[in-house]
Amino acid sequence: MKVNRVIPDIVVDDLDPARDFYAGFLGLSNEEFDLGWVACFTSPDAGASVQVLTDDETGQNSVHAAL
């Protein structure tokens, strides 16, 4: 099995400051998706991604590592 992509999930209290940091300061693009409670920011050069979320879709914040 070959790993093609790993995307870390980072929990934040407010998505707007996270957008300012990842898109504004770091220059990552959030064109992949932004659902209001979760957004994926991607480097236009390297293709590396980070996913930022406030809650899961059920409204419960039960973040854990999964492989």
MARLUMZA-824519 format. One record per atom (N, C-alpha, C): x, y, z; atom name. Coordinates in pm, whole numbers, plus 50000, padded with zeros to 5 digits. Example, Ala and Ser with C-alpha at 12.3 -4.5 7.8 and 13.67 -1.06 7.14 Angstrom:
2
+-------+-------+-------+------+
!     X !     Y !     Z ! atom !
+-------+-------+-------+------+
! 51319 ! 49431 ! 50780 !    N !
! 51230 ! 49550 ! 50780 !   CA !
! 51320 ! 49670 ! 50780 !    C !
! 51285 ! 49775 ! 50708 !    N !
! 51367 ! 49894 ! 50714 !   CA !
! 51290 ! 50003 ! 50787 !    C !
+-------+-------+-------+------+
***
This chain:
67
+-------+-------+-------+------+
!     X !     Y !     Z ! atom !
+-------+-------+-------+------+
! 50084 ! 49884 ! 50000 !    N !
! 50000 ! 50000 ! 50000 !   CA !
! 50090 ! 50124 ! 50000 !    C !
! 50051 ! 50224 ! 49924 !    N !
! 50127 ! 50347 ! 49912 !   CA !
! 50043 ! 50463 ! 49964 !    C !
! 50100 ! 50544 ! 50051 !    N !
! 50030 ! 50663 ! 50100 !   CA !
! 50047 ! 50773 ! 49996 !    C !
! 49936 ! 50826 ! 49947 !    N !
! 49940 ! 50931 ! 49847 !   CA !
! 49922 ! 51070 ! 49905 !    C !
! 49848 ! 51077 ! 50018 !    N !
! 49816 ! 51208 ! 50072 !   CA !
! 49778 ! 51195 ! 50219 !    C !
! 49830 ! 51283 ! 50302 !    N !
! 49793 ! 51290 ! 50442 !   CA !
! 49746 ! 51433 ! 50469 !    C !
! 49626 ! 51447 ! 50525 !    N !
! 49572 ! 51580 ! 50554 !   CA !
! 49543 ! 51589 ! 50703 !    C !
! 49618 ! 51671 ! 50776 !    N !
! 49590 ! 51687 ! 50919 !   CA !
! 49464 ! 51770 ! 50941 !    C !
! 49387 ! 51734 ! 51044 !    N !
! 49270 ! 51811 ! 51087 !   CA !
! 49311 ! 51894 ! 51207 !    C !
! 49284 ! 52023 ! 51202 !    N !
! 49315 ! 52113 ! 51313 !   CA !
! 49185 ! 52176 ! 51361 !    C !
! 49155 ! 52158 ! 51489 !    N !
! 49032 ! 52213 ! 51547 !   CA !
! 49058 ! 52356 ! 51593 !    C !
! 48967 ! 52446 ! 51555 !    N !
! 48976 ! 52587 ! 51595 !   CA !
! 48842 ! 52631 ! 51652 !    C !
! 48844 ! 52737 ! 51731 !    N !
! 48720 ! 52792 ! 51786 !   CA !
! 48643 ! 52873 ! 51683 !    C !
! 48715 ! 52939 ! 51592 !    N !
! 48652 ! 53029 ! 51495 !   CA !
! 48724 ! 53014 ! 51362 !    C !
! 48650 ! 52987 ! 51257 !    N !
! 48710 ! 52962 ! 51126 !   CA !
! 48764 ! 53089 ! 51060 !    C !
! 48706 ! 53205 ! 51090 !    N !
! 48751 ! 53329 ! 51025 !   CA !
! 48897 ! 53363 ! 51054 !    C !
! 48942 ! 53362 ! 51181 !    N !
! 49085 ! 53387 ! 51204 !   CA !
! 49174 ! 53279 ! 51141 !    C !
! 49125 ! 53155 ! 51135 !    N !
! 49202 ! 53049 ! 51070 !   CA !
! 49216 ! 53077 ! 50921 !    C !
! 49109 ! 53125 ! 50857 !    N !
! 49116 ! 53164 ! 50715 !   CA !
! 49219 ! 53275 ! 50696 !    C !
! 49214 ! 53375 ! 50785 !    N !
! 49309 ! 53486 ! 50776 !   CA !
! 49453 ! 53435 ! 50784 !    C !
! 49478 ! 53339 ! 50873 !    N !
! 49613 ! 53286 ! 50890 !   CA !
! 49655 ! 53198 ! 50773 !    C !
! 49577 ! 53096 ! 50742 !    N !
! 49618 ! 52999 ! 50641 !   CA !
! 49613 ! 53056 ! 50500 !    C !
! 49510 ! 53132 ! 50468 !    N !
! 49500 ! 53190 ! 50333 !   CA !
! 49574 ! 53324 ! 50325 !    C !
! 49547 ! 53412 ! 50421 !    N !
! 49605 ! 53546 ! 50416 !   CA !
! 49754 ! 53549 ! 50446 !    C !
! 49795 ! 53490 ! 50559 !    N !
! 49935 ! 53497 ! 50600 !   CA !
! 50022 ! 53394 ! 50529 !    C !
! 49978 ! 53268 ! 50527 !    N !
! 50059 ! 53162 ! 50465 !   CA !
! 50042 ! 53152 ! 50314 !    C !
! 49936 ! 53211 ! 50260 !    N !
! 49915 ! 53208 ! 50116 !   CA !
! 49857 ! 53079 ! 50062 !    C !
! 49797 ! 52997 ! 50151 !    N !
! 49734 ! 52874 ! 50104 !   CA !
! 49599 ! 52906 ! 50043 !    C !
! 49556 ! 52825 ! 49951 !    N !
! 49428 ! 52844 ! 49884 !   CA !
! 49322 ! 52760 ! 49953 !    C !
! 49200 ! 52815 ! 49970 !    N !
! 49092 ! 52733 ! 50025 !   CA !
! 48987 ! 52706 ! 49919 !    C !
! 49032 ! 52697 ! 49793 !    N !
! 48940 ! 52670 ! 49683 !   CA !
! 48894 ! 52524 ! 49680 !    C !
! 48963 ! 52437 ! 49753 !    N !
! 48924 ! 52296 ! 49752 !   CA !
! 48783 ! 52280 ! 49808 !    C !
! 48759 ! 52331 ! 49927 !    N !
! 48624 ! 52342 ! 49981 !   CA !
! 48623 ! 52424 ! 50108 !    C !
! 48509 ! 52487 ! 50134 !    N !
! 48487 ! 52565 ! 50256 !   CA !
! 48338 ! 52556 ! 50285 !    C !
! 48302 ! 52476 ! 50387 !    N !
! 48162 ! 52452 ! 50419 !   CA !
! 48112 ! 52537 ! 50535 !    C !
! 48194 ! 52631 ! 50581 !    N !
! 48153 ! 52716 ! 50692 !   CA !
! 48196 ! 52663 ! 50827 !    C !
! 48196 ! 52532 ! 50844 !    N !
! 48243 ! 52471 ! 50968 !   CA !
! 48372 ! 52392 ! 50946 !    C !
! 48405 ! 52367 ! 50821 !    N !
! 48529 ! 52297 ! 50785 !   CA !
! 48579 ! 52353 ! 50652 !    C !
! 48711 ! 52372 ! 50643 !    N !
! 48772 ! 52422 ! 50520 !   CA !
! 48905 ! 52352 ! 50500 !    C !
! 48939 ! 52329 ! 50374 !    N !
! 49066 ! 52267 ! 50340 !   CA !
! 49153 ! 52370 ! 50268 !    C !
! 49272 ! 52394 ! 50321 !    N !
! 49365 ! 52490 ! 50264 !   CA !
! 49480 ! 52413 ! 50201 !    C !
! 49515 ! 52450 ! 50077 !    N !
! 49616 ! 52377 ! 50001 !   CA !
! 49722 ! 52472 ! 49947 !    C !
! 49846 ! 52428 ! 49952 !    N !
! 49956 ! 52505 ! 49894 !   CA !
! 49947 ! 52498 ! 49742 !    C !
! 49942 ! 52613 ! 49674 !    N !
! 49936 ! 52609 ! 49528 !   CA !
! 50064 ! 52554 ! 49466 !    C !
! 50175 ! 52563 ! 49537 !    N !
! 50304 ! 52517 ! 49483 !   CA !
! 50331 ! 52370 ! 49514 !    C !
! 50319 ! 52333 ! 49641 !    N !
! 50358 ! 52199 ! 49684 !   CA !
! 50243 ! 52099 ! 49687 !    C !
! 50119 ! 52149 ! 49693 !    N !
! 50005 ! 52058 ! 49700 !   CA !
! 49977 ! 52006 ! 49840 !    C !
! 50057 ! 52049 ! 49939 !    N !
! 50032 ! 52008 ! 50078 !   CA !
! 49904 ! 52072 ! 50127 !    C !
! 49829 ! 52000 ! 50212 !    N !
! 49700 ! 52049 ! 50259 !   CA !
! 49689 ! 52040 ! 50409 !    C !
! 49602 ! 52124 ! 50464 !    N !
! 49562 ! 52118 ! 50604 !   CA !
! 49412 ! 52144 ! 50608 !    C !
! 49343 ! 52070 ! 50690 !    N !
! 49198 ! 52087 ! 50703 !   CA !
! 49170 ! 52147 ! 50841 !    C !
! 49091 ! 52254 ! 50845 !    N !
! 49059 ! 52325 ! 50968 !   CA !
! 48910 ! 52312 ! 50992 !    C !
! 48872 ! 52276 ! 51116 !    N !
! 48730 ! 52260 ! 51145 !   CA !
! 48695 ! 52313 ! 51283 !    C !
! 48568 ! 52355 ! 51296 !    N !
! 48518 ! 52401 ! 51425 !   CA !
! 48443 ! 52290 ! 51495 !    C !
! 48366 ! 52213 ! 51425 !    N !
! 48289 ! 52100 ! 51477 !   CA !
! 48277 ! 51997 ! 51368 !    C !
! 48240 ! 51875 ! 51407 !    N !
! 48207 ! 51780 ! 51302 !   CA !
! 48063 ! 51807 ! 51259 !    C !
! 48016 ! 51741 ! 51157 !    N !
! 47885 ! 51772 ! 51101 !   CA !
! 47769 ! 51744 ! 51195 !    C !
! 47792 ! 51670 ! 51302 !    N !
! 47685 ! 51645 ! 51400 !   CA !
! 47682 ! 51752 ! 51507 !    C !
! 47782 ! 51843 ! 51506 !    N !
! 47789 ! 51946 ! 51608 !   CA !
! 47867 ! 51903 ! 51730 !    C !
! 47916 ! 51780 ! 51730 !    N !
! 47997 ! 51731 ! 51840 !   CA !
! 48143 ! 51736 ! 51798 !    C !
! 48225 ! 51782 ! 51887 !    N !
! 48366 ! 51795 ! 51855 !   CA !
! 48443 ! 51679 ! 51916 !    C !
! 48446 ! 51568 ! 51846 !    N !
! 48515 ! 51448 ! 51895 !   CA !
! 48628 ! 51414 ! 51799 !    C !
! 48731 ! 51496 ! 51800 !    N !
! 48842 ! 51479 ! 51707 !   CA !
! 48938 ! 51373 ! 51759 !    C !
! 48981 ! 51287 ! 51669 !    N !
! 49077 ! 51183 ! 51702 !   CA !
! 49159 ! 51152 ! 51579 !    C !
! 49272 ! 51091 ! 51599 !    N !
! 49356 ! 51052 ! 51486 !   CA !
! 49303 ! 50924 ! 51425 !    C !
! 49304 ! 50917 ! 51294 !    N !
! 49258 ! 50797 ! 51225 !   CA !
! 49351 ! 50769 ! 51108 !    C !
! 49380 ! 50644 ! 51087 !    N !
! 49463 ! 50604 ! 50973 !   CA !
! 49382 ! 50519 ! 50879 !    C !
+-------+-------+-------+------+
***
